[in-house]
Amino acid sequence: MTEQAIIAGCLNNDPAAQRELYNRFSPKMLSVCYRFAQNREDAEDMLQEGFIKVFTQIHTFQNKGAFEGWIRRIIVHTCINFLKKHKKFNESVDLSYATTVHVKEETVPSIMQARQIIECIRLLPIGYRTVLNLYALEGYSHKEIGIMLDIEESTSRSQYTRAKAMLETILIRKKIIEVPGTKENISWMAAFNR
């Protein structure tokens, strides 16, 4: 089924088209949800809520930009709303972990490191994790993040900086990257610096 046929079918509430859309995009969107969620159950709830919105709002897709990008924006906003609804941002953050760590050379991590980094991102406090995901991985500006999360733009910037520092500390502790300054330093920060 082509993308246009799927969209047309979903506009007519065709179950086969809806199933095809879900099967085609749910694996990628589940990984987006997983980055924001506390656990697999939350990620699956976010995914289900997100796809309900996709199906009920498909008439608003105007063929401007990629269809997958349109779905992704809905899923990301659903994740944020889920976290707000369930007051996940109220968890405390231990700032003692957010120390500045010097980074030598910056290159993009290998695929294996990327998986390990994503798992370590999930260890961050929810506020840090959310800002890091939105800024570094989803491409939102700090101004947009501030609006989405009802925080100041400067708060988004500081949470992002602290999230990167805390993530680097976790990566060093788990021996995914070497201690900065060593000869064998595996740099990973380029993926988060833009």
KAVEN-V339838 format. One record per residue. N is the residue number from 1. RES is the residue in three letters. OMEGA is omega in degrees with one decimal (NA if undefined). NEAR is the number of other C-alpha atoms within 8 Angstrom. D_CENTER is the distance of its C-alpha to the mean C-alpha in whole Angstrom. Layout:
n res omega near d_center
N RES OMEGA NEAR D_CENTER
N RES OMEGA NEAR D_CENTER
//
This chain:
n res omega near d_center
1 MET 178.3 5 29
2 THR 178.9 5 27
3 GLU 179.7 6 24
4 GLN 178.2 6 27
5 ALA 178.2 9 29
6 ILE -179.6 13 26
7 ILE 180.0 10 25
8 ALA 178.9 8 29
9 GLY 179.4 12 29
10 CYS 176.3 13 26
11 LEU 178.2 9 28
12 ASN -179.3 6 31
13 ASN 178.0 8 29
14 ASP -178.3 9 30
15 PRO 180.0 7 29
16 ALA 178.4 7 29
17 ALA 178.3 13 27
18 GLN 178.1 13 24
19 ARG 179.2 8 24
20 GLU 178.4 10 24
21 LEU -179.4 10 21
22 TYR -178.9 9 19
23 ASN -177.5 8 20
24 ARG -171.8 7 19
25 PHE -175.4 9 16
26 SER 179.5 10 15
27 PRO 178.8 8 14
28 LYS -177.0 7 11
29 MET 175.5 11 10
30 LEU 178.7 11 10
31 SER 173.9 8 8
32 VAL -180.0 10 5
33 CYS -177.5 15 7
34 TYR 179.5 12 8
35 ARG -179.6 11 5
36 PHE -169.4 13 6
37 ALA 174.9 11 9
38 GLN -176.1 9 12
39 ASN -176.8 7 14
40 ARG -179.0 8 14
41 GLU 176.9 6 16
42 ASP 179.7 10 14
43 ALA 179.8 14 11
44 GLU 175.8 10 14
45 ASP 177.7 8 15
46 MET -179.6 13 12
47 LEU -178.8 13 13
48 GLN 177.9 8 16
49 GLU -179.5 9 16
50 GLY -179.4 12 14
51 PHE 173.4 10 17
52 ILE 177.6 8 19
53 LYS 178.2 9 18
54 VAL -177.7 10 18
55 PHE -178.8 9 22
56 THR -178.1 7 23
57 GLN -175.3 8 22
58 ILE 178.4 10 22
59 HIS 180.0 7 25
60 THR 177.7 5 23
61 PHE -172.8 9 22
62 GLN -179.0 5 24
63 ASN 173.9 6 24
64 LYS -176.1 5 23
65 GLY -176.9 6 20
66 ALA 177.3 7 18
67 PHE 178.5 8 18
68 GLU 177.4 7 15
69 GLY 177.3 8 13
70 TRP 178.1 10 15
71 ILE -178.5 9 14
72 ARG 178.6 9 10
73 ARG 177.9 8 11
74 ILE -179.6 11 12
75 ILE -179.8 15 10
76 VAL 179.2 10 7
77 HIS 176.5 8 10
78 THR 178.0 11 12
79 CYS 179.8 13 9
80 ILE 179.4 10 10
81 ASN 177.4 8 13
82 PHE -179.5 9 13
83 LEU 178.2 10 13
84 LYS -177.8 10 15
85 LYS -177.6 7 18
86 HIS 175.8 6 18
87 LYS -179.2 7 18
88 LYS -178.9 9 15
89 PHE -177.0 8 15
90 ASN 179.5 5 19
91 GLU -178.3 8 18
92 SER -179.3 5 20
93 VAL 177.5 5 19
94 ASP -175.7 6 21
95 LEU -179.8 6 22
96 SER 178.1 5 24
97 TYR -172.9 8 21
98 ALA 177.8 10 20
99 THR -180.0 9 23
100 THR 178.1 6 23
101 VAL -177.3 8 23
102 HIS 178.6 6 25
103 VAL 179.4 9 23
104 LYS -178.2 8 26
105 GLU -176.0 5 25
106 GLU 176.0 9 21
107 THR -179.4 9 20
108 VAL -178.1 9 17
109 PRO 175.3 11 17
110 SER -179.9 6 19
111 ILE 179.6 6 17
112 MET 178.1 7 18
113 GLN -178.9 9 17
114 ALA 177.6 9 13
115 ARG 179.8 8 13
116 GLN 179.2 9 15
117 ILE 178.4 9 12
118 ILE 177.6 9 9
119 GLU 179.1 8 12
120 CYS 176.0 11 13
121 ILE -179.5 10 10
122 ARG 178.2 12 10
123 LEU -179.8 6 13
124 LEU 172.4 11 12
125 PRO -170.7 10 14
126 ILE 179.4 11 11
127 GLY 178.0 9 12
128 TYR -177.8 12 11
129 ARG -177.1 14 8
130 THR 179.6 9 7
131 VAL 179.1 12 8
132 LEU 178.5 13 7
133 ASN -176.6 11 4
134 LEU -175.8 11 6
135 TYR -172.4 13 8
136 ALA -173.4 12 8
137 LEU -179.8 8 6
138 GLU 174.0 7 6
139 GLY 177.0 7 9
140 TYR 176.3 9 10
141 SER 178.3 7 14
142 HIS 177.7 11 14
143 LYS 178.1 9 17
144 GLU 179.3 8 14
145 ILE 178.3 15 12
146 GLY 179.0 13 15
147 ILE -177.9 9 17
148 MET -173.6 8 14
149 LEU -177.7 8 14
150 ASP 176.7 6 18
151 ILE 176.8 10 18
152 GLU 176.2 9 20
153 GLU -179.9 10 18
154 SER 176.9 7 20
155 THR 177.2 9 18
156 SER 179.9 14 15
157 ARG -177.6 9 16
158 SER 177.3 8 18
159 GLN 179.0 12 15
160 TYR 179.9 12 13
161 THR 179.4 8 16
162 ARG 179.0 12 17
163 ALA 178.7 13 13
164 LYS -179.3 10 14
165 ALA 179.5 13 18
166 MET 178.6 12 17
167 LEU 179.6 11 15
168 GLU 177.5 9 17
169 THR 178.6 10 20
170 ILE -179.1 9 18
171 LEU 178.0 12 18
172 ILE 179.4 11 22
173 ARG -178.8 7 23
174 LYS 177.6 7 21
175 LYS 175.7 7 23
176 ILE 171.6 9 20
177 ILE 179.0 11 21
178 GLU 175.7 10 25
179 VAL -179.9 7 26
180 PRO 178.9 9 26
181 GLY 178.8 8 29
182 THR -177.0 7 30
183 LYS -175.4 4 32
184 GLU -175.8 5 29
185 ASN 175.6 11 26
186 ILE -176.9 7 23
187 SER -174.4 13 21
188 TRP -169.4 11 17
189 MET -178.1 10 16
190 ALA 178.9 10 17
191 ALA -176.6 10 13
192 PHE 179.4 9 12
193 ASN 175.5 6 15
194 ARG NA 5 16
//
